[in-house]
Structures are given as structure tokens and as C-alpha cells.
Amino acid sequence: MSSSPNAQIMTTQLAFEVDGQDRPALAGGLLGLVITENTLGLYHCEAKFGNLGNVSGQPDYLYFDRRVLEFGKTFKVIFGSDTLFEGRIMALEAQYPQNGPACIVVLAEDRFQDLRMTRRTRTFENVSDSDVFNRIANDQGLSPQIDVNGPNYKVLAQVNQSDLAFLRERARIVGAELWLEGSTLHAQSRTGRAGQPVQLSFGAGLREFSVLADLAHQRTNLTASGWDVSGKAGLKYQATDSAIQSELGNDLSGASVLRSALGERKEAVVHEVPLSTQEAQAIAESYFRTHARRFLVGHGVAETSAKLRVGAMLDLQNLGPLFNGRYYVTEVHHLYDQASGVRTEFTAERPGLGRV
């Protein structure tokens, strides 16, 4: 397939470094690129390159000698002057299509793969979630940058789980998100993570967008119940849309729209057993916010920028009064192919509907 002029122009903005060395031949032989990031952590990249060329005056495979592309080497993707991805090569795939050139696919992941590949059974006593994040970061040789709130626990158990799975579980409970920047592990609430909004307008930076406002998973309140060990009594905490109020601005929450349209819709968290009022509040509000934030979910295609990352706040305009406004990016795919060039597909969510 011949590449479009736009695709060729956009390719010149992509560059690749392997073990800190610029590799212009990789950029010249690029056939496809997918870089994926979401709120669960573990940023990964798949880059496809042509693997046939002239080697010592003879036609041969270019990268099977493993001098350039080798397991464990650092792999960086640069767009213009910005880094789109940095990780380590974890897999190499050879492809031999019937109607195309032989190629090699590099699969790379960020340092969360160390945590994914470390499985443990252990307990943490008299700790907060912040203590746990710091402990696991130190175990993995990472620098912790932790900013989460939550109760203290008598005991937390990691039972035959990878460090990454356990961190994801704890982050979900306290409403935090995980990400890596180099060797620094970040754990922070969504409201603390988002920086200055990136402005995009339909027809100006935002190529395509679709957005769904859906009541199916909204609730007017959510209750967590448990047992207060010290007080030897049952406990209960009910979360309402006050838990999401700081993120709404002047918008209408899904809970308020649901209440007006269909009446009260209540739910209980039954698979978590809090042992204190503080735990019950943390669990109930975390689950409520998770549902509430997905009242509006949008999928878009935009011009590629390193600013389009998970955790970014987008200010989307020219969408009309219901859907104009700020959206939080939860998933990003930076893409390249020879037909369409470079672009970024993203998923973003928002807890409120604009007022007419």
C-alpha cells in the first residue's frame, strides 16, 4: 500500500531511540505504531518495522542480529521534541505476510512490567495505603511520589498477587490512579492529577468525537456496610453526589438526572467489608465516584500531542451546550499507519451534563 503525502509528512516527526541512541533507520522503515496508556498503569508500545534490506551488499534481514533490537533495551518513541513513550523491549515478533515485506514488531512496556512480574503473598500491619505504595515502590527500586488519603488498617493482605495487581486494588479503594514517569511511581487522586486543560475544538485539533450520556450505571446513592471491631457494632456509610460535587462545576450530575427522570436508584457494595467508619466512607465514595464519572463517556480522534495523555483534562468546544466542557482522559492510543499517518485516539469521561 502506498502511503499518503500526509502520512509521509507526519512520519518525519517520529523518531526512535534504542539504549539512548538515535536510530533514524527505524523511523525510515516504520510500518505501524500503537502506543497505549490507561488509568490502570502499564504503558505499552507496539512498533512495526520493515525487516528486509541491504546487509553487506546482499539482501538480508536487517534486525535478526539483535545488535539494535534486543530484549531489555530501552526503547523510546519521540514525536517532534516530545517523548510519546519510554520503556523496555519485552518481546520481538517476526511477521511474513503473503502480500507484503517481512517485518519485525517491537513490543515494549514501561517499568510497571517489573511489578507485573513480581507475585507475592504477605501482610502489612498497622498501615495506610500511602504506606503500602511507598513500601512497594521501595521494594522495586522506584522513587515514590504518593499523595493519597485514606484510613489506617490493622492488616492488609497481598495474597498470591503481583505487586501491580495489589497496587491497582488499593488504588481503586482510595480513588487513586497509578502511573510512572521514568523511575518515579506516582499515586494520586484524579482531582490532584489533572493539570491545565488542553483546549481542543471540533474541526480545530479535534478531528472526530462521539459522546454518550447514559443513565444505565448511575445511582442516586451507594452504601457500604461493615462491622466496627473496636465498637462491636454494625456500621454503614451512604455516598451521594456530594462525593463528586467538586468535579461538577455548574453541570448536572448523573445522579440528579436519574432522580428527576426515573426516581431513586440505590445500590450497596457487598463485596467489601469495612472495619471502621473511615473505611466505609472511603469505599462508598470511591465506588460512587467511579460510576458518576462515567455518566458521559466520549471517544475522539485528535492531532497527536504529548499533552494527550491519561490524566490530562481536555476542554472540548464546538460540541453544543450539553457536551461542551471539560473531560478527563482515561485512555490514549497514539497511532501510525501508512494510510492515515499519525493521530491520537482517546477516551474521556465527565460526571456532568451541560445545562441548556
N, C-alpha and C positions, 0 to 999 in steps of 0.2 A: 504494500500500500504506500503510495507516495504521500509525503507529509504536506500539509497546507503551508502557505507562506507565514501565516500567523504562528503555526506550531514551530516552524524553524526559527522565527524571531524569538519566541519565548524560550526555546531550548538554550539559546546563548546566555540566558540569565541564570541557568542552572550550572552548578559546579560541584565536584565531589573531591573529598579528601579522604585518604586511607592512611591510617597511622600518622596523621599530621601532614602528609604530603599531598599537594595538589595533583590530581590525576585528570588532566584535560582529555585524555583518550576515552575515559569513561563517559564524560559528557558528550563527546562526539559520537559515541556508539550507543547512546541511550535509546531504548525502545519503549520503555514504560516505567512508571513510577507511582507507587502508592505509599503515602505516609499517613498513619492512623494514630489518633490520640483520643482518649475518652476520660471520663471522670474516675474510672477505676484504676488509673495508672497503667504502666507498661506501654510506653510509646514504641511503636514498631514501624519498620520500613521494608518495602519490597521494591527492589530496583532491578530492571531487566536490561541487559546489555547484549549487543551483538558479540558473538564469540568466535567469528571466523575472520582471518586477516592474513597479512603477510608476516611471517616469522622467519628471520634469517634468509630472506629471499624466496621462501616457499610458502604456499598456502597452508595454514595450520590453525589449530585452536589457540586463542590468544591468552586465556586465563587459567588453563589447566595446570600450569607450572606452580601455581599457588604463591608466586612471588608478590603479586599485587593484591589479589583477593584471597584472604586466608582467615580461617576460623580465629575468633578472638581479637582480631584487629579492630581498632576504632574506625568508624565509618560515619562521615559527616556529609550532609546534603546542604548546600548553600544556594540561596536564591538572591541574586543581586549581592548585597552586602550583609544579608541576614542569614542566620542558621535556621533551617527548617527542621533538621533532625540531627541528633548526635547519639550514637550508640556503639554497640559492638556486633561484629558479624557472628551470627549463631548458626546459620545454615547456608548452603550453596546448592542450587538446583540447576541441573542441565536440562535443556529442552531442545528437541529435534523435530520441529514441525514439518509436516509433509510439504507445505507450500510456502516455506519461508526459511530464513537463515537459522543455523544453530545459535542458541543464545544461552546465557548464564544468568541466573536470578540470585541476587544477594538478599538474604533475609537477616535483618539486624534488629536488635532490641536495645532499649536503654538499660540502665543498671538495675531496674526493678527485676530483671531476669535472675539476678543473684538471689533475691528474696523469693522469687517463684520456685527456685530450685533447692531451697533450704526448708525441709519439713521437720517439725519438732513436736514433742509432747512435753509440756512443762506448765508450771503455775507461777503466777505473780501475786504476791501478798501485800495487802495494805498499799495499794497503788491507785493512781488516777490514770486515765487514758493517756494523758500527756507523758506520764512516767513510762508507760509501755512503749509509746512511739520513740521516746528518747533511748530506751534500752535496746530496742531492735535496731535503730539507726546505728548505735554504737557497736552492736554485735556485727553489723555488716560493714563497718568501716566508713559509714556515711556521716556527714555533718548534719545534725538535726536542726531544723528551723520550725518549731512547733508552736502553734497558737490555737489551742482548743480549750473549751470549757467543759466541765462535766463533774460528776460526783466521784468520790473515793470509794474503792471497793475493798472488801475484806480479801476476796480471792477472785482472780480471773484465770481461766484455764485455756491454754492453747493445746488442743487435742488432735494430734496427727494432722496438723495443718501446716501449710507453708507459711513462712513469715509474711508473704504478700497477702495470702488469703486472710490471715488473722488481722493484719493491719486494716484491710478493707472492711472486715466485720466490725472492728472497733470504730473505724471512721464513720461507718453508716450509723452506728448507735448515737454518736455525739454530733452528727450532722457536719462532718468534716470531709474534705477532699484531699487526696494524695497526689503529689507529683514530684518529679525530680528535676533539678537544674544542675547539670554536671554531677557532682558527688554530694549535693545537698538534698536531704529529704525534707519536703515541706508537708505539713498537715495543718490545714486552716479551714475555717468556716467559709462558706460561699460568699457571705457578705464581706468578709475580710479579704478574700482573694481578688475580687474583681477590682480592676483599676479604672483609669479614664476610659469612657466608652469610645469604641471605634465607630465612626459615622459612615453609614452606607445608605444609599438611596436606590430604589428600583430604577434601573436604567443608568445609574452612575455608580459603578463599583459592584452593585448587586445585580447579577445577570438574571437569576431566576429565584423565585421564592414561593413556597406554599405553606400555609399555616392552618392548623386545626384547633378550634376551641371545643373541648369535649368534656361533658359532664360525667361520663361513664365511671370514672375513677375518683371523682371528687366526693368529699364527705363534709358534712356540716360540723361534726366533731369526732374526735377519736380518743378512746380511753385506754389507758394502760393500768392494769391491776396487779397487785402482788401481795407480799407479806412482809411486814415490818418486823424483822427478827428481834431487834432490841426492845421494841414496844409490845411485841407479841400480839399484833393486831393486823387486820387487813388494811390495805391502803389502795387508793385509787387517785388517778390524775386524769383530767379531761382537757384535751387540747382543742382549741378553736382557731378561727382565722386570725386571732390576735397574735398567734405564733408566726404569722407571715406578714403582719402589718407593715413592718419596716421595709419590706421589699415591694410593696404595692404602689406606693405613691398615691396618685389620685385614681388608680384603676379599680375595677370591680373584681373582687376575689371570686374564684370558682365556687367557694362555699356560699357566698352571698347570692350568686346567680342561681345555684342549685336550690337554695332555700326559697327563693322567690318563684322559681319555675315548678318545683316538684315537692317542696316541703323539706322537713328534716330528714337527713340520711346519716345515721350514726354507725360507728364501727368500733370494735375492740381489738387491741393487739393481744393475741392469745399465745403466741409462741415465744414471748419474752416474759420473764418473771422477775420484776424489780424487787429489791430487798430494802429499799428506802424510798421516801417521798422524792428525793432528788433524782434517783434512778428512774422512777415512774414518770416524772416530768420530762427528763431527757429523752426517754423512749417515746412517749406520746407526742411530744413536739417534733421530734425528728421524723417520725412516720407521717405526721400531718403535713409537715413542710415538703416531704418528698412527693406526696400526692398533689399538694396545692401548686407546687412549682410546675407541674406538668399540665396545668389547665390549658395553656396554649403551647403547642409544640410546632416549631417551624423547621422546614428543610430548605436550604438555599444553595445557590452556586454563586461564588463571588470571584473577583480578581484576586489572585494569590498575594498574600502578605504574611509576613512572620507574625504580625499582630493578631491574625486569626488563629487563635489557639484556644484550647479548652481553658475556661476560666475568664475569657475575655467577655466584656459587656459590649453588646452591639446596640447602637442607636439607629434603628431602621426607619426610614422615612419613605414617603410617596406610596404608602400602603393603605391609606384611608384611616379615618378616626378610630375604628375598632382595633386596628392592628399596628398602627404607628407606635413607636416607643422602644423601650429597652428590653433586650433579650439576652439571656445568659447562655454562652456557648458550652454545650456538653459533649460534643463530638466533632472531630475535624478529620477530613481526608484531603490531603494535598495530592493532586493527581497530575500525571503527564501521560499523554499518548500522542502518536504521530498524527492522528486525525484532528484532535481538538487542542493540542498544546497544553499549557499549564493552567490549572484552575483549582479552586478550593471548594469542596462540598462540605457543608456544615449542618449540624442540628443544634437548635437553640430553643430554650423554653422560657416561659414567662408566667407568673402567677395571676395576672390580672388582665381583664378585657377593658379596652378604652371606653370612655363614656362618650356618648353621642351628644 
